[in-house]
């Protein structure tokens, strides 16, 4: 599992592994924050990758049935053209949360937390080459 490999990585590389992981997390939070501030619908992106939305699906997003149609009495009757057709506008909870004070940053942190299973393999892949690079430049001591 990635959790065990991550612990081994931290044990072997120490500060380098923690620095790489914190850097990957910082880049992730920054990218998510910029995306949220530019009105990217985070819920649909997370659903595309089968990671679930930030909040559970609301049942109130379904369009309402006008009275008279629920019993089937007006199925074959034409509606007058002057009658306004009301359709409930779906709320974009991501946009509402991002518009609130500090909401965009909080949403970026939540999404960053949800992306932890993706960040760990990136950290595992990046740490050994970065540690070798730093050891060649004599920035860290070679103990690996």
N, C-alpha and C positions, 0 to 999 in steps of 0.2 A: 504494500500500500504506500501511497505517496507520503503519508504522515511519518512512517518509520524511516523512509529514505531521507526525508527532510531532517529528521533528528540526527541521523548519521552524518548528513552533510554539515549540519551546524557543529557537531562534535569534531569533525575532521577539519573544517575550514574556519570555524569560529567567527571572528569579527567580519571576515570577508563575506561569509554566507549571510550574516545578518544585514550587512551593508547592501548586498545585492538584493535581498528580499525587500528591504525598506525602500530601495531605489525603484524596484519594480512596482511596489505598492504606490509610491508617490507619483510615478508616471501614470499608473492606472487611475488614481483619484483625479489627477489633473485632466486627463483625457475625458473621463466621465463628466467632470464638472463643466468642461468646455462644451461637450456634446449636449448636456442638459440645458445650459444657458442658451444654446443655439436651437432650442426647441426640438430636439430629437426625442421621439416617443420611446422612452426606455422600456416601458412595459412590453411593447410589441417586439423590441429587439431581444429581450430576455425570453419571451415566449418562442421566438424563432429558434433559439438554441435550447429549448425545452428546459429552461431554468425557472420558469414560473414568474409571475409578475411581482411587483412590489407589494400589492395588496390583492386580496382575493377578489374574484369576480363578483360584481354587484348584480343582483337580480333586478334592480331598478333601471337598468340600462335597456331593458326590453321595451319596444314601443307599446304604448297603451292602445287598447282596442276601444274605439268610440262606442258609446252606449247605443244599443240597438243591434250592433253586429255580433255581440257576444252570444245572443240567443239564436242567431242565424236568420232573423226576420228581414234583414236588409241585404241579404246576399245577392238577390236578383234585382234589386232596385237600384236605379242609377242615382248617384248623388247629384244634386244641383251644382252647376259650375260656380255659382256664387258662394257656395259654402266653403269656408276655409278648411284646408286639410292641415291638421296639426300633427307634426311629427316631433317627438321628443328628441332634443339634441343630446347626443352622448357627451358626458363630461370627460375631459381629459384630466385625470387626477395628477398625472405627472406635471402638466403645465400649471395646475393650481398649486402644487407643492413647490415647484420651482419659483413661482411668483412670490411666495411668502418669504419673509426675511430669514435668511439662512437655510431655506428649504432646498435650494439647489445643492449646497454643500452636503447637507444631511442625506439627500437622495444619492449623491455621488458616493458617500461613505457606505450607505446600505448596499448599493450595487457593487462596490468594491468588495464588501464582505461576501456577497453572493458569488463573486468571481474567484474566491480563494482556491477552489480546486483547479482553476486554470493558472493562477499565479505560481503555485508550488512547483509544477513541472518546469515552468519557465525559469524559476530560481535554480532548480536542480540542474538544468541544462546550461545556464549562464555562469554559475559559480566556479567550476573548475577552470575554464579558459580565462576568466578574470583573475583568479588567484595565480595562475601561471604568468599572466601578463604583469601583475604587480610584483611577483617574485623576480622576474627578469629585470625589472626596473629598480630592484632593490628597495622597493617601497615597503614590503613586508618581508619577514624572515621566512625562509623555506622550511617548513616543518611538515610538509604534506608528503 
